[in-house]
Amino acid sequence: MDTVRTADASSTTIEQSAIRKISWRLVPFIGLMFFINFLDRTAISFAGPNGMTSDLGLTAAQFGFAAGIFFFGYIVLEIPSNLALHKYGARRWLARIMVTWGIVALLFTWVSSVNGLYILRFLLGVAEAGFFPGAILFLSMWVPARHRAKILALFYLAQPLTIVVGAPLASLLIQAHGAFGLEGWRIMFFGVAVPAILVGIVTWFYLPDTPNDATWLDRSEKNWLNGELAKEEKAKAGGHGRMTGKALMDGRVWLLSLIYFGLIYGLYALAFFLPTIIAGFETKFGTKFDVFDKGLITAIPYLPAAIALFFWSRDASKRGVRAWHIGIPALLGAVSIPLALFMSSPEATVAVITVTACAIFSALPNFWAIPARFLSGAGAAAGIALINTIGNIAGFAAPYVTGLVKDATGLYELPMFIVGALMLVSSILVFSIGSLMKE
């Protein structure tokens, strides 16, 4: 009996050590990549109300189309890119993705027409295709299911923190208007593109593909990780998860795709139009804010969102992800996002938007703990990519429909009701698949 207890204690120590090392060695670096990724794809939201819209003569619908066309190329190449990552390894493929999108992002510095903007946004999507699901897949291949919610939550912290840090940073770059003979928004595009190229090069040398390639894990930690992950792969029904075709036809994958669609619709409606809505405070409430003030206000909702994400996901990690860990935040977002535009002051508006941001970011990392419960191998690569692909159709629809309806009505109220309705559908669907929420 004492021998058994000693073995169990030793295994627990090895487990804690391995997960701690992964949390410190991999997650911050992958999080940095995600930080740069989200900043580059949403940089247009800062450029729009700070000179780009007027310089290029964009309507709200054209701005929304430019923001959303990114997802055309992204969607088309999502599944092939994730299968390539599975085949060639995360280190090579993620490094390639980062350097490619960094080069395209750099070209926004010199965009001079609406059509040129459309082309570059489309190419940026092509270049970025596969990064996010590839990062999710990569992290899922490194940790057993019981630790996945915690690891994905730490990774997902990069997304709200991108706006917390990125909005003021983008504002500072925009305020460098006139440097090198460039408008401020062009300098901002240059400033956020260069880190993608540099970090992409570092990725090639830093990122290990598997636990066996990690020099910072000792032999016992590698053996424990390989053993736990192998047991999970074996336990997944009859190797079904390894079959790409079956994974793509799995009804659970498509149901999760619909849920993700609603969550992403809310995320990108908020991300692309929040700076524009804040810029509209001057007309609506008679306020006066300079560029940096607007950047700080844009960042306000995202710091509480990062805190909510951390603690909500920590609870999900302890209990195991349940339907209400996703459904309740989705419901809260559905109610709060249209409500925000009916507030009577900037402070009240930002407060309600903060609730929306907390809701969206609390739901997303817990959502991504679900697919890896029944998908594995190439099936996981294809299934996760399909979920992200269908969900990211909302990445196009959210900004384009929001801009189109705003142009038609002159107001943002109706577009935000559409956002709320789609998030409500996601909440209802989550509660309909409780069986997938069981460990």
C-alpha positions as CSV (number, residue, x, y, z in Angstrom):
1,M,0.0,0.0,0.0
2,D,2.8,2.4,0.9
3,T,4.5,1.6,-2.4
4,V,1.2,2.4,-4.3
5,R,0.9,5.7,-2.4
6,T,4.5,6.6,-3.2
7,A,4.0,5.8,-6.9
8,D,0.8,7.9,-7.0
9,A,2.6,10.8,-5.3
10,S,5.5,10.5,-7.7
11,S,3.1,10.5,-10.7
12,T,1.3,13.6,-9.3
13,T,4.6,15.4,-8.8
14,I,5.7,14.6,-12.4
15,E,2.3,15.7,-13.7
16,Q,2.4,19.1,-11.9
17,S,5.9,19.7,-13.0
18,A,5.2,18.9,-16.7
19,I,2.0,21.1,-16.8
20,R,3.8,23.9,-15.0
21,K,6.7,23.8,-17.6
22,I,4.2,23.8,-20.5
23,S,2.3,26.7,-18.9
24,W,5.5,28.8,-18.7
25,R,7.5,27.7,-21.8
26,L,4.8,27.3,-24.4
27,V,1.6,29.2,-23.5
28,P,3.2,32.7,-23.2
29,F,4.9,32.3,-26.5
30,I,1.8,31.0,-28.3
31,G,-0.1,33.8,-26.5
32,L,2.3,36.4,-27.9
33,M,1.8,35.0,-31.4
34,F,-2.0,35.3,-30.8
35,F,-1.6,38.8,-29.5
36,I,0.2,39.9,-32.7
37,N,-2.3,37.9,-34.8
38,F,-5.4,39.6,-33.3
39,L,-3.8,43.0,-33.4
40,D,-2.9,42.8,-37.1
41,R,-6.3,41.6,-38.1
42,T,-8.2,44.3,-36.1
43,A,-5.7,47.1,-36.8
44,I,-8.2,48.3,-39.4
45,S,-10.7,49.1,-36.6
46,F,-8.2,51.7,-35.2
47,A,-7.2,53.1,-38.6
48,G,-10.8,53.6,-39.8
49,P,-12.0,56.4,-37.4
50,N,-8.5,57.9,-37.3
51,G,-8.1,59.0,-40.9
52,M,-8.3,55.9,-43.1
53,T,-12.0,56.2,-43.7
54,S,-11.8,59.8,-44.8
55,D,-8.6,59.4,-46.7
56,L,-9.9,56.5,-48.8
57,G,-13.5,57.7,-48.9
58,L,-15.1,54.7,-47.2
59,T,-18.7,54.3,-46.3
60,A,-19.7,52.2,-43.3
61,A,-20.6,49.4,-45.6
62,Q,-17.3,49.6,-47.4
63,F,-15.4,49.7,-44.2
64,G,-17.4,46.6,-43.0
65,F,-16.7,44.8,-46.2
66,A,-13.0,45.6,-46.0
67,A,-12.9,44.3,-42.4
68,G,-14.9,41.2,-43.4
69,I,-13.3,40.2,-46.7
70,F,-10.3,39.1,-44.7
71,F,-12.3,36.0,-43.8
72,F,-12.9,34.9,-47.5
73,G,-9.4,33.8,-48.0
74,Y,-9.1,32.7,-44.4
75,I,-12.1,30.4,-44.7
76,V,-11.1,28.8,-48.0
77,L,-7.6,27.8,-46.8
78,E,-8.5,27.0,-43.2
79,I,-8.8,23.2,-43.4
80,P,-5.9,22.7,-45.8
81,S,-3.7,24.8,-43.6
82,N,-4.5,22.9,-40.5
83,L,-3.9,19.6,-42.2
84,A,-0.6,20.9,-43.4
85,L,0.3,21.8,-39.8
86,H,-0.6,18.3,-38.7
87,K,1.6,16.9,-41.5
88,Y,4.7,19.2,-41.4
89,G,4.7,20.2,-37.7
90,A,3.6,23.3,-35.8
91,R,7.1,24.9,-35.7
92,R,7.5,25.1,-39.4
93,W,3.9,25.9,-40.3
94,L,3.1,28.5,-37.7
95,A,6.4,30.2,-38.5
96,R,5.5,30.3,-42.2
97,I,2.1,31.7,-41.4
98,M,3.4,34.5,-39.2
99,V,6.1,35.7,-41.6
100,T,3.7,35.6,-44.5
101,W,1.0,37.6,-42.8
102,G,3.5,40.1,-41.4
103,I,4.7,40.9,-45.0
104,V,1.1,41.4,-46.2
105,A,0.3,43.5,-43.1
106,L,3.3,45.7,-43.9
107,L,1.8,46.6,-47.3
108,F,-1.2,48.3,-45.7
109,T,1.2,51.2,-45.0
110,W,1.0,52.2,-48.6
111,V,-2.6,51.3,-49.5
112,S,-4.1,54.1,-51.6
113,S,-7.6,53.0,-52.8
114,V,-10.7,51.2,-51.6
115,N,-10.0,48.3,-54.0
116,G,-6.4,48.1,-52.8
117,L,-7.7,47.8,-49.3
118,Y,-10.0,45.0,-50.3
119,I,-7.2,43.1,-52.0
120,L,-4.8,43.4,-49.0
121,R,-7.5,42.4,-46.5
122,F,-8.3,39.3,-48.6
123,L,-4.6,38.4,-48.9
124,L,-4.1,39.0,-45.1
125,G,-6.8,36.3,-44.6
126,V,-5.1,34.0,-47.0
127,A,-1.8,34.5,-45.2
128,E,-3.3,34.0,-41.7
129,A,-5.4,31.0,-42.6
130,G,-4.9,28.2,-40.1
131,F,-3.1,30.1,-37.4
132,F,-5.8,30.1,-34.7
133,P,-7.1,26.5,-35.1
134,G,-3.5,25.4,-35.5
135,A,-2.6,27.0,-32.2
136,I,-5.6,25.4,-30.6
137,L,-4.7,22.0,-32.1
138,F,-1.0,22.4,-31.0
139,L,-1.9,23.1,-27.4
140,S,-4.5,20.3,-27.4
141,M,-1.7,17.9,-28.5
142,W,0.4,18.8,-25.5
143,V,-1.9,18.5,-22.5
144,P,-4.4,15.9,-21.3
145,A,-8.1,16.8,-21.3
146,R,-8.3,17.6,-17.6
147,H,-5.7,20.4,-18.0
148,R,-7.0,21.7,-21.4
149,A,-9.4,24.3,-20.2
150,K,-6.8,25.9,-18.0
151,I,-4.2,25.9,-20.7
152,L,-6.6,27.3,-23.4
153,A,-7.7,30.0,-21.0
154,L,-4.2,31.2,-20.4
155,F,-3.7,31.2,-24.2
156,Y,-7.0,33.1,-24.7
157,L,-5.9,35.8,-22.3
158,A,-3.9,37.2,-25.2
159,Q,-7.0,38.2,-27.1
160,P,-8.6,40.7,-24.7
161,L,-5.1,41.8,-23.6
162,T,-4.4,42.6,-27.3
163,I,-6.9,45.5,-27.0
164,V,-5.8,46.5,-23.5
165,V,-2.3,47.0,-24.8
166,G,-2.9,47.3,-28.5
167,A,-5.5,50.1,-28.5
168,P,-3.3,52.6,-26.6
169,L,-0.3,51.4,-28.6
170,A,-2.1,51.9,-31.9
171,S,-3.2,55.4,-30.7
172,L,0.4,56.4,-29.9
173,L,1.5,55.2,-33.4
174,I,-1.4,57.1,-35.0
175,Q,-0.3,60.3,-33.1
176,A,3.1,60.0,-34.9
177,H,1.2,61.5,-37.9
178,G,3.6,63.1,-40.4
179,A,6.7,61.0,-39.5
180,F,8.4,59.8,-42.6
181,G,5.8,61.8,-44.6
182,L,3.1,59.3,-43.7
183,E,-0.4,59.7,-42.1
184,G,-0.7,58.4,-38.6
185,W,-2.9,55.4,-39.5
186,R,-0.2,54.3,-42.0
187,I,2.5,54.5,-39.4
188,M,0.3,52.4,-37.1
189,F,-0.1,49.6,-39.8
190,F,3.7,49.6,-40.2
191,G,4.3,49.4,-36.4
192,V,2.0,46.4,-35.8
193,A,3.2,44.4,-38.9
194,V,6.9,44.3,-38.1
195,P,6.6,42.2,-34.9
196,A,4.8,39.4,-36.8
197,I,7.8,38.9,-39.1
198,L,10.3,39.0,-36.3
199,V,8.3,36.6,-34.0
200,G,7.7,34.3,-37.0
201,I,11.4,33.9,-37.5
202,V,11.9,33.2,-33.7
203,T,9.1,30.6,-33.9
204,W,11.1,28.5,-36.3
205,F,13.9,28.1,-33.7
206,Y,12.0,28.2,-30.4
207,L,8.8,26.1,-30.8
208,P,9.1,22.3,-30.3
209,D,6.6,20.1,-32.3
210,T,6.0,17.4,-29.7
211,P,6.9,16.7,-26.0
212,N,9.8,14.5,-27.3
213,D,11.4,17.6,-28.9
214,A,11.2,19.7,-25.8
215,T,14.7,19.9,-24.2
216,W,13.2,21.5,-21.1
217,L,11.2,18.4,-20.2
218,D,13.0,15.6,-18.4
219,R,12.5,12.0,-19.4
220,S,9.9,11.2,-16.7
221,E,7.8,14.2,-17.8
222,K,8.0,13.2,-21.5
223,N,7.0,9.6,-20.6
224,W,4.0,10.8,-18.5
225,L,2.8,13.2,-21.2
226,N,3.1,10.6,-24.0
227,G,1.4,8.0,-21.8
228,E,-1.5,10.2,-20.9
229,L,-2.1,11.5,-24.4
230,A,-1.8,8.0,-25.9
231,K,-4.5,6.7,-23.4
232,E,-6.8,9.5,-24.4
233,E,-6.3,8.8,-28.2
234,K,-7.0,5.1,-27.6
235,A,-10.2,5.9,-25.6
236,K,-11.7,8.0,-28.4
237,A,-14.4,5.8,-30.0
238,G,-12.9,3.3,-32.4
239,G,-10.4,5.6,-34.0
240,H,-13.3,7.7,-35.4
241,G,-11.5,10.8,-34.5
242,R,-8.5,10.0,-36.7
243,M,-10.7,9.8,-39.9
244,T,-10.8,13.2,-41.5
245,G,-13.9,12.5,-43.6
246,K,-15.9,11.2,-40.7
247,A,-14.9,14.1,-38.5
248,L,-16.1,16.5,-41.2
249,M,-19.5,14.7,-41.4
250,D,-19.9,14.5,-37.6
251,G,-23.1,16.3,-36.6
252,R,-21.5,17.3,-33.3
253,V,-18.8,19.2,-35.3
254,W,-21.5,21.1,-37.3
255,L,-23.5,21.9,-34.1
256,L,-20.4,23.3,-32.5
257,S,-19.7,25.3,-35.6
258,L,-23.1,27.0,-35.3
259,I,-22.5,27.8,-31.7
260,Y,-19.1,29.3,-32.6
261,F,-20.7,31.3,-35.4
262,G,-22.8,33.3,-32.8
263,L,-19.9,33.8,-30.4
264,I,-17.6,35.0,-33.2
265,Y,-20.3,37.3,-34.6
266,G,-20.4,39.1,-31.3
267,L,-16.6,39.2,-31.0
268,Y,-16.0,40.8,-34.3
269,A,-19.0,43.2,-34.2
270,L,-17.5,44.4,-31.0
271,A,-13.8,44.4,-32.2
272,F,-14.3,46.2,-35.5
273,F,-16.9,48.8,-34.6
274,L,-16.2,49.6,-30.9
275,P,-13.6,52.3,-31.9
276,T,-16.1,53.8,-34.3
277,I,-18.9,53.8,-31.8
278,I,-16.6,55.5,-29.2
279,A,-15.6,58.0,-31.9
280,G,-19.4,58.7,-32.2
281,F,-19.6,59.8,-28.6
282,E,-18.7,63.3,-29.7
283,T,-21.8,63.6,-31.8
284,K,-24.2,61.6,-29.5
285,F,-23.1,63.0,-26.1
286,G,-21.1,66.1,-27.0
287,T,-17.8,64.8,-25.6
288,K,-14.3,65.7,-26.7
289,F,-11.6,63.0,-26.8
290,D,-8.2,63.0,-28.5
291,V,-6.9,60.0,-30.4
292,F,-5.1,58.6,-27.3
293,D,-8.1,59.1,-25.1
294,K,-10.2,57.1,-27.6
295,G,-7.6,54.3,-27.5
296,L,-7.8,54.2,-23.7
297,I,-11.6,54.1,-23.7
298,T,-11.5,51.3,-26.3
299,A,-9.2,49.3,-24.0
300,I,-11.4,49.7,-20.9
301,P,-13.8,46.8,-21.5
302,Y,-11.1,44.4,-22.2
303,L,-9.2,44.4,-18.9
304,P,-12.2,43.3,-16.9
305,A,-12.8,40.8,-19.7
306,A,-9.3,39.3,-19.3
307,I,-10.0,39.0,-15.5
308,A,-13.4,37.4,-16.1
309,L,-11.9,35.0,-18.6
310,F,-9.3,33.9,-16.2
311,F,-11.5,33.2,-13.2
312,W,-14.4,31.8,-15.2
313,S,-12.1,29.4,-17.0
314,R,-10.4,28.5,-13.7
315,D,-13.8,27.4,-12.3
316,A,-14.4,25.4,-15.5
317,S,-11.1,23.7,-15.2
318,K,-11.9,22.7,-11.6
319,R,-15.4,21.5,-12.3
320,G,-14.9,20.3,-15.8
321,V,-16.4,22.5,-18.6
322,R,-20.2,22.4,-18.4
323,A,-22.9,23.8,-20.7
324,W,-23.5,26.8,-18.4
325,H,-19.8,27.8,-18.6
326,I,-20.5,28.7,-22.2
327,G,-24.3,29.2,-22.3
328,I,-24.6,31.7,-19.4
329,P,-21.9,34.1,-20.8
330,A,-23.5,33.8,-24.3
331,L,-26.9,34.7,-22.9
332,L,-25.4,37.7,-21.0
333,G,-23.7,38.9,-24.2
334,A,-27.0,38.5,-26.1
335,V,-28.8,40.8,-23.7
336,S,-26.1,43.4,-23.1
337,I,-24.7,44.2,-26.6
338,P,-27.9,45.8,-28.0
339,L,-28.6,47.4,-24.6
340,A,-25.3,49.3,-24.7
341,L,-26.5,51.7,-27.4
342,F,-29.5,52.8,-25.3
343,M,-27.5,54.2,-22.5
344,S,-27.6,57.9,-21.7
345,S,-23.9,58.6,-21.1
346,P,-20.5,57.5,-22.3
347,E,-19.8,56.0,-18.9
348,A,-22.9,53.9,-18.9
349,T,-22.4,52.8,-22.5
350,V,-18.8,51.6,-21.8
351,A,-20.0,49.9,-18.6
352,V,-22.5,47.8,-20.5
353,I,-20.0,47.1,-23.3
354,T,-17.7,45.9,-20.6
355,V,-20.3,43.3,-19.6
356,T,-20.5,42.2,-23.2
357,A,-16.7,41.8,-23.5
358,C,-16.6,39.8,-20.2
359,A,-19.4,37.5,-21.5
360,I,-17.8,36.8,-24.9
361,F,-14.3,36.2,-23.6
362,S,-15.6,34.0,-20.8
363,A,-17.4,31.7,-23.3
364,L,-14.7,31.3,-25.9
365,P,-11.8,29.4,-24.2
366,N,-14.3,27.0,-22.6
367,F,-15.9,26.4,-25.9
368,W,-12.5,25.2,-27.3
369,A,-12.1,22.6,-24.6
370,I,-15.0,20.6,-26.2
371,P,-13.9,19.4,-29.7
372,A,-10.8,17.6,-28.5
373,R,-13.0,15.4,-26.2
374,F,-14.2,13.4,-29.2
375,L,-11.7,14.3,-32.1
376,S,-8.1,13.2,-32.4
377,G,-5.3,13.0,-34.9
378,A,-6.0,14.2,-38.5
379,G,-9.7,14.2,-37.5
380,A,-9.0,16.8,-34.8
381,A,-7.1,18.9,-37.3
382,A,-9.9,18.8,-39.8
383,G,-12.8,19.1,-37.2
384,I,-11.3,22.0,-35.3
385,A,-10.5,23.8,-38.6
386,L,-14.1,23.2,-39.9
387,I,-15.6,24.6,-36.6
388,N,-13.3,27.7,-36.9
389,T,-14.1,28.0,-40.7
390,I,-17.9,28.0,-40.2
391,G,-17.6,30.2,-37.2
392,N,-15.4,32.6,-39.0
393,I,-18.0,33.2,-41.7
394,A,-19.3,35.4,-38.9
395,G,-16.0,37.3,-39.1
396,F,-17.1,38.5,-42.6
397,A,-20.8,38.8,-41.8
398,A,-20.5,40.7,-38.6
399,P,-18.6,43.8,-39.8
400,Y,-20.3,43.8,-43.3
401,V,-23.9,43.4,-42.1
402,T,-23.3,45.8,-39.3
403,G,-22.0,48.5,-41.7
404,L,-24.6,47.7,-44.3
405,V,-27.5,48.0,-41.8
406,K,-26.0,51.1,-40.2
407,D,-25.8,52.8,-43.7
408,A,-29.4,51.9,-44.3
409,T,-30.8,53.0,-40.9
410,G,-28.3,55.6,-39.9
411,L,-28.0,54.0,-36.5
412,Y,-26.2,51.1,-34.9
413,E,-29.2,49.9,-32.8
414,L,-30.6,47.3,-35.3
415,P,-27.2,45.8,-36.1
416,M,-26.6,45.2,-32.4
417,F,-30.0,43.5,-32.0
418,I,-28.9,41.2,-34.8
419,V,-25.7,40.4,-32.8
420,G,-27.8,39.8,-29.7
421,A,-30.1,37.4,-31.5
422,L,-27.3,35.3,-32.9
423,M,-25.6,35.1,-29.5
424,L,-28.9,34.0,-28.0
425,V,-29.1,31.2,-30.5
426,S,-25.6,30.1,-29.5
427,S,-26.7,30.0,-25.8
428,I,-29.8,27.9,-26.6
429,L,-27.7,25.4,-28.7
430,V,-25.1,25.1,-26.0
431,F,-27.7,24.0,-23.5
432,S,-29.0,21.4,-26.0
433,I,-25.7,19.5,-26.1
434,G,-25.1,18.8,-22.4
435,S,-23.8,15.3,-23.2
436,L,-20.7,16.8,-24.8
437,M,-20.0,18.7,-21.6
438,K,-19.3,15.6,-19.6
439,E,-15.7,14.6,-19.0
